[in-house]
């Protein structure tokens, strides 16, 4: 990863189909699921630590 402040670019989800259509199937994953794709590589896994449940639905 680069330290360049422009390394990551903000992208609205509506534009993903134009920019990276291969990401579209992953957008339907339920909460807690992660994915990593690269040339000739795909990994999808569940991480329960990503889900935060607060008492009485207080966020």
Protein Blocks (a to p, Z undefined) as FASTA:
>chain_A
ZZbfklpccddfklmmmmmmmlmmmmmpcehiacdddehiacddddfklpccdehhiZZ
